Amino acid sequence: MEFNNKLYELRKQKGLSQEELANRLNVSRQTISKWEVGESTPDMEKLAAISELFDISLDELVLDKAVKKEEPKEQTTKQKLYSDIKEHVLTEDNKKKARKGLKIAGIVLTVFFLIDLISMIIYFVFFGVPK
């Protein structure tokens, strides 16, 4: 995609008018219009500002070269981390310990509930039900 079309698409994606983009770049709306129709091109300073504003590299902006993303490497790292966690943390022994801990927590909560219920019943017996 040519620079002029790229600029137009980026501006539209960001939801900016020519006037708003011009204000951000300290140029006139007519200058933005000329850039978008291909009558002129911005200087290096403005190209850098445009690249920063739209968060793309100068290569992507001017040469239409897509920068290779590091997603595959990041994905590989995530997969390795997940497999390490699965191998070392999610062992059967740890799962049994977690189940045992949940059972104990359930028993403790049940005991607290029963104590609260019994104390409420005793209160009602001695003082009656509040009105």
One Martini backbone bead per residue (centre of mass of N, CA, C, O) as a GRO file, in nm:
protein
  131
    1MET     BB    1   0.098   0.035   0.022
    2GLU     BB    2   0.077   0.348  -0.001
    3PHE     BB    3   0.126   0.616   0.189
    4ASN     BB    4  -0.142   0.767   0.142
    5ASN     BB    5  -0.324   0.521   0.208
    6LYS     BB    6  -0.208   0.458   0.483
    7LEU     BB    7  -0.280   0.723   0.620
    8TYR     BB    8  -0.581   0.706   0.579
    9GLU     BB    9  -0.629   0.436   0.727
   10LEU     BB   10  -0.508   0.516   1.000
   11ARG     BB   11  -0.694   0.755   1.054
   12LYS     BB   12  -0.961   0.596   1.045
   13GLN     BB   13  -0.894   0.385   1.265
   14LYS     BB   14  -0.857   0.626   1.483
   15GLY     BB   15  -1.084   0.853   1.427
   16LEU     BB   16  -0.968   1.084   1.243
   17SER     BB   17  -0.939   1.381   1.128
   18GLN     BB   18  -0.766   1.597   0.948
   19GLU     BB   19  -0.768   1.815   1.165
   20GLU     BB   20  -0.668   1.643   1.405
   21LEU     BB   21  -0.405   1.552   1.276
   22ALA     BB   22  -0.292   1.830   1.223
   23ASN     BB   23  -0.277   1.919   1.520
   24ARG     BB   24  -0.082   1.690   1.614
   25LEU     BB   25   0.141   1.784   1.373
   26ASN     BB   26   0.149   2.090   1.304
   27VAL     BB   27  -0.061   2.126   1.063
   28SER     BB   28  -0.250   2.142   0.799
   29ARG     BB   29  -0.522   2.013   0.645
   30GLN     BB   30  -0.407   2.043   0.358
   31THR     BB   31  -0.159   1.871   0.405
   32ILE     BB   32  -0.302   1.609   0.460
   33SER     BB   33  -0.447   1.598   0.192
   34LYS     BB   34  -0.190   1.587   0.015
   35TRP     BB   35  -0.083   1.325   0.134
   36GLU     BB   36  -0.344   1.147   0.064
   37VAL     BB   37  -0.326   1.218  -0.263
   38GLY     BB   38  -0.002   1.253  -0.341
   39GLU     BB   39   0.123   1.554  -0.375
   40SER     BB   40   0.274   1.492  -0.102
   41THR     BB   41   0.534   1.474   0.153
   42PRO     BB   42   0.670   1.423   0.438
   43ASP     BB   43   0.892   1.477   0.652
   44MET     BB   44   1.086   1.317   0.877
   45GLU     BB   45   0.957   1.436   1.131
   46LYS     BB   46   0.662   1.363   1.051
   47LEU     BB   47   0.703   1.062   1.013
   48ALA     BB   48   0.781   1.007   1.306
   49ALA     BB   49   0.516   1.115   1.428
   50ILE     BB   50   0.327   0.921   1.281
   51SER     BB   51   0.454   0.659   1.379
   52GLU     BB   52   0.398   0.719   1.679
   53LEU     BB   53   0.092   0.770   1.671
   54PHE     BB   54   0.038   0.470   1.521
   55ASP     BB   55   0.240   0.249   1.613
   56ILE     BB   56   0.469   0.239   1.380
   57SER     BB   57   0.692   0.186   1.160
   58LEU     BB   58   0.860   0.328   0.905
   59ASP     BB   59   0.849   0.086   0.720
   60GLU     BB   60   0.542   0.051   0.729
   61LEU     BB   61   0.472   0.340   0.634
   62VAL     BB   62   0.665   0.367   0.369
   63LEU     BB   63   0.741   0.050   0.263
   64ASP     BB   64   0.539  -0.177   0.347
   65LYS     BB   65   0.676  -0.321   0.595
   66ALA     BB   66   0.641  -0.583   0.785
   67VAL     BB   67   0.686  -0.646   1.100
   68LYS     BB   68   0.816  -0.886   1.277
   69LYS     BB   69   0.677  -1.068   1.501
   70GLU     BB   70   0.717  -1.224   1.838
   71GLU     BB   71   0.491  -1.437   1.878
   72PRO     BB   72   0.618  -1.716   1.844
   73LYS     BB   73   0.814  -1.680   2.079
   74GLU     BB   74   0.601  -1.614   2.290
   75GLN     BB   75   0.441  -1.874   2.253
   76THR     BB   76   0.673  -2.064   2.326
   77THR     BB   77   0.711  -1.956   2.610
   78LYS     BB   78   0.426  -2.022   2.709
   79GLN     BB   79   0.441  -2.326   2.655
   80LYS     BB   80   0.681  -2.380   2.838
   81LEU     BB   81   0.558  -2.274   3.097
   82TYR     BB   82   0.314  -2.461   3.100
   83SER     BB   83   0.474  -2.728   3.102
   84ASP     BB   84   0.626  -2.670   3.364
   85ILE     BB   85   0.381  -2.641   3.544
   86LYS     BB   86   0.259  -2.916   3.483
   87GLU     BB   87   0.509  -3.082   3.576
   88HIS     BB   88   0.567  -2.934   3.878
   89VAL     BB   89   0.269  -2.854   3.996
   90LEU     BB   90   0.053  -3.063   3.849
   91THR     BB   91   0.063  -3.290   4.040
   92GLU     BB   92  -0.080  -3.545   4.207
   93ASP     BB   93   0.015  -3.459   4.486
   94ASN     BB   94  -0.088  -3.163   4.466
   95LYS     BB   95  -0.383  -3.236   4.414
   96LYS     BB   96  -0.428  -3.383   4.682
   97LYS     BB   97  -0.358  -3.141   4.862
   98ALA     BB   98  -0.579  -2.954   4.755
   99ARG     BB   99  -0.819  -3.131   4.832
  100LYS     BB  100  -0.754  -3.142   5.134
  101GLY     BB  101  -0.770  -2.833   5.178
  102LEU     BB  102  -1.067  -2.804   5.090
  103LYS     BB  103  -1.185  -2.989   5.304
  104ILE     BB  104  -1.087  -2.832   5.549
  105ALA     BB  105  -1.223  -2.564   5.476
  106GLY     BB  106  -1.511  -2.680   5.480
  107ILE     BB  107  -1.512  -2.771   5.775
  108VAL     BB  108  -1.452  -2.498   5.906
  109LEU     BB  109  -1.699  -2.348   5.790
  110THR     BB  110  -1.910  -2.538   5.915
  111VAL     BB  111  -1.836  -2.488   6.209
  112PHE     BB  112  -1.891  -2.184   6.209
  113PHE     BB  113  -2.186  -2.208   6.129
  114LEU     BB  114  -2.280  -2.382   6.368
  115ILE     BB  115  -2.199  -2.187   6.591
  116ASP     BB  116  -2.379  -1.957   6.494
  117LEU     BB  117  -2.647  -2.113   6.507
  118ILE     BB  118  -2.637  -2.189   6.807
  119SER     BB  119  -2.612  -1.898   6.920
  120MET     BB  120  -2.882  -1.802   6.802
  121ILE     BB  121  -3.065  -2.001   6.950
  122ILE     BB  122  -2.984  -1.920   7.236
  123TYR     BB  123  -3.070  -1.627   7.215
  124PHE     BB  124  -3.373  -1.685   7.154
  125VAL     BB  125  -3.432  -1.837   7.418
  126PHE     BB  126  -3.353  -1.595   7.620
  127PHE     BB  127  -3.468  -1.322   7.432
  128GLY     BB  128  -3.589  -1.372   7.176
  129VAL     BB  129  -3.739  -1.244   6.908
  130PRO     BB  130  -3.688  -0.991   6.722
  131LYS     BB  131  -3.890  -0.695   6.614
   0.00000   0.00000   0.00000
